[in-house]
Amino acid sequence: MAVTIRRAVIPAAGIGSRMLPLTKAIPKEMLPVGDRPVIEHTVRELVASGITDITIVVSGGKSLIQDHFRPNPALVEQLQAAGKDAYAQAVEDVAELAREGHITYQDQHGPYGNGTPVLNAARGLGDDEPMLVLWPDDVFVAEVPRAQQLIAAYEATGCPMLALMPMDRSQSERYGVPIVHEDLGNGLLRISGLLEKPKPADAPSDFAAIGGYVVTPGIVEELYEATAQWEKRRTGEVYLTDAINAYAATRAVYGQVIAGRWYDTGNPADYLVAQFAHALADPKYGPILRSLAAGEDPSA
């Protein structure tokens, strides 16, 4: 079956306040996990899932993102002349990734809130056309990419889709928690809304909504309405979760429990976990870290 979703948006306009002062000069999306910036992990996931039209919504101070994905023939030529062909190929591979994903950039305009970049990127979306939304500070390690799992779930339902992961209820105040209406098996859940960061005793399920959505035109319409209301009062923010809840009040929304491991890089502790997990899985660096953990000298 041909992929039914060709477009995706990566909201990358945030200031990365939870990672200051590290993100004072470096966009949080450009912090490395392994040998590539975290946003490249997201782009690679989308391209591997058949997405051919990626919009990265940015704000001021994010030029390093464009620089990273931009072709650099002079650097490639310099590396090749020095006999560093592997490095030259790595640089070219990043530019090729941007070409395959047809990456374009859009400045964020509108009220604060994570619904605004989605609305910005949705302009020109077809009447029946869905779109993926992936945050750039998430790294998924999965046999089947998270984006591909979301696409398959959308193809099975034709409805808005949220990426979910199992959650310990003691962690509920960190996440949006779905209200599960029906369990359809194989990790597919019909949901009737999301409760943002509830206390453990108030959590409506044992799942957390994490960084991945299939947004349909109906959700976009709810974002337009929320923005119109914001224009009247000029207070608060426009959230994607609010638009999903408004839509779910009268129409079907689903969640897909994602098979794989999720690493959040949006705060210092979780960023370190993502770094160490990636390094431990690497055949070159994993043994070094394990010897350090055992109190050994890896250089001995």
Secondary structure by P-SEA (a helix, b strand, c coil): ccccccbbbbbccccccccccccccccccccccccccaaaaaaaaaaaacccbbbbbbccccaaaaaaacccaaaaaaaaaacaaaaaaaaaaaaaaaaaacbbbbcccccccaaaaaaaaaccccccbbbbbbbccccccccccaaaaaaaaaaacccbbbbbbbbcccccccccccccccccccccccccccccccccccccccccccccccccaaaaaaaaaaaaaaaacccbbbbaaaaaaaaacccccccccccbbbbbcccaaaaaaaaaaaaaacccaaaaaaaaaacccccc
